[in-house]
Amino acid sequence: NFLRVYGEEKEICLTEYISALQKCIHSCKNEDGSWSEIVVGISGIYAEGKDKSECRTRLMDMMRKWIAEKQTKGLAFPSPPTPQFCLLKEKKKLEKAS
């Protein structure tokens, strides 16, 4: 399965795309003990769960639905964020919090 990525000259393999997104998952344990996760750099992919495992399962389900919706509508996918971008975004977020 190949995806049309916005701004790219070529299509990207679905497995490669998902792998790139997984490298940019940010996990956060909330005060009440629940977990939240987002894919940094891609809006609309987030999840919450009572524990990290449930949260990750929900996030992966959200990611599959997001991909399926884009494929169904024939929309191009945003370029996957690079892990360096994700680390930079995380660093800036931590700097603002302190």
Residue, then its C-alpha position, 0 to 999 in steps of 0.5 A: n500500500f502506497l500513500r501520496v504525500y503532500g509536497e513529495e515527488k514520490e509515494i511512500c509505503l504505508t508501513e514506512y509512514i506509520s513507522a515515521l509517525q510512531k517515532c514522534i509519539h509523545s506520551c504524558k502521564n496525567e495527574d489522575g494516573s491516566w495517559s495521553e498521547i499525541v503524534v507531534g507535528i500531525s494534528g488530529i491524532y491523539a488518544e487518552g486511556k486509563d493506562k499507557s497500554e490502553c492509550r497506545t491501543r487507542l492512539m493506533d486505532m485513531m491513526r488507522k482511522w485517520i489514514a483510512e479517511k484520507q485514503t477514502k477521500g483521496l487526500a494527500f498525507p502530510s509529510p511525516p515529521t522527522p524524529q529531530f523535529c519531534l525532539l525540538k518541539e518537545k524541548k521547546k514545550l519543556e522550556k516553556a513549562s519551566 
